Amino acid sequence: MDISSIAGATQLIQAGQSQQALSTAMLKQAANQQNQMANMLAQNARQAPQPAQASRSGYSFSTYA
């Protein structure tokens, strides 16, 4: 193998590693966004009004939707 072949192979390896690092960073960012969305939905669920309890007659009025 001559020096230019080794240099070319090294550049290909480095480019592949850079692509892999970029892909990993994008996956981490997507996971963080999904985690933020899940946290926001959980917080909204905790703050949402709860449905009215059924009265003794079995009927109740609720504005819960």
C-alpha positions in Angstrom: 0.0 0.0 0.0 1.3 3.4 -0.9 1.0 6.5 1.3 -1.8 8.0 -0.8 -3.9 4.9 -0.4 -3.4 4.9 3.4 -4.3 8.6 3.5 -7.4 8.0 1.5 -8.5 5.1 3.7 -7.9 7.2 6.8 -10.0 10.1 5.4 -12.8 7.6 4.6 -12.7 6.3 8.2 -12.7 9.8 9.6 -15.7 10.7 7.5 -17.5 7.6 8.6 -16.8 8.4 12.3 -17.9 12.0 11.8 -21.2 10.8 10.2 -21.7 8.4 13.1 -21.1 11.1 15.6 -23.6 13.4 13.9 -26.2 10.6 13.7 -25.7 9.9 17.4 -26.2 13.6 18.3 -29.4 13.7 16.2 -30.8 10.7 18.0 -29.9 12.1 21.4 -31.6 15.4 20.4 -34.8 13.5 19.2 -34.8 11.5 22.5 -34.6 14.7 24.5 -37.4 16.3 22.6 -39.6 13.2 23.2 -38.8 13.3 26.8 -39.7 17.0 27.1 -43.0 16.2 25.3 -43.7 13.3 27.7 -43.0 15.5 30.7 -45.3 18.3 29.3 -48.1 15.8 28.7 -47.7 14.3 32.2 -47.8 17.8 33.7 -51.0 18.7 31.7 -52.6 15.4 32.8 -51.9 16.3 36.5 -53.4 19.7 36.0 -56.5 18.6 34.1 -59.8 18.8 35.9 -61.1 15.5 37.1 -64.5 14.2 36.1 -67.3 14.7 38.7 -68.0 11.8 41.0 -71.3 9.9 40.4 -74.1 11.1 42.7 -76.1 8.6 44.7 -78.9 8.6 42.1 -76.4 7.4 39.6 -76.5 10.5 37.4 -74.1 13.4 37.5 -73.3 16.5 35.5 -69.8 17.0 34.4 -68.1 19.6 32.1 -65.1 17.3 31.8 -64.2 16.6 28.2 
